């Protein structure tokens, strides 16, 4: 009986530790963001200040075309990184920016997940999508920001 109780106790601890490790791994990777466009787009690299300007202020590409920004929930860990590190905004300020910008025309499209963002990107050549780096697939080009790709040291949209 004691042996069985010890076995159940060890198994329970093992399961709890496993769940904690898996949850921690998801949280550790949940806030790394990539800026992506359709494959073979004209932009491959951009300075963070220029990116912030086109997202926050001009809402236009350098050639004057309208920009569409596709993103997930502004209060998600990924978008908090974008708001804080790129735009220097709080989550509430980021939400207000989205609401104000969309009053004139649709600039920001908030979707429920990264797969939806990538699908919407495929039908909008003037769009960029802000997605978790682990959602990237072969149908998109990933922008270098300040000369760095996601997961490289000192990448601006890395959570740490």
C-alpha positions, 0 to 999 in steps of 0.5 A: 500500500505504501509503495503504491502511494509513493508511486502515485505521488511520484507520478503526480509530481512528474505530471505537474513538473511536465505541465509546468515545463511545457507551459513555461516553454510556450510562455518563453516563446510566446512574445517573439514577433516577426514582420512579414510580407508576401513572398518576393515583396520589395522590402526586405529590411527596414530601420525600426524608426521607419517601421514605427513611423509607417505603422503609427503615423503615415500608414503608407509605404514609401511609394505612397501606397496605403498600408494594411497592418494585420495583427492579433489581439493588441493585448496579447504578449506578442503585440505588447512587445510591438507596442512597447518596444517598437511603438513606445506605447502602452497596450491601451495607447496601442488600442487607441491608435488602432481605433483612431486610425481605422476611423478614416479607412481600414489600416489595422485588421485584428484577427484571432490567430497567426494563421488567419493573419497569414491567410489575410496577408496572401490576399493583400499585397499592400499588407504586412503582418505581425506574427509569432516567429514560430508561425512563419511559413514559406509563403512569406518574406521576413523583414530584417529590422535594424539589420537583424532577423527574429531570434538574432541577438538584439532583435527589437521585437524579441521579448527579452 
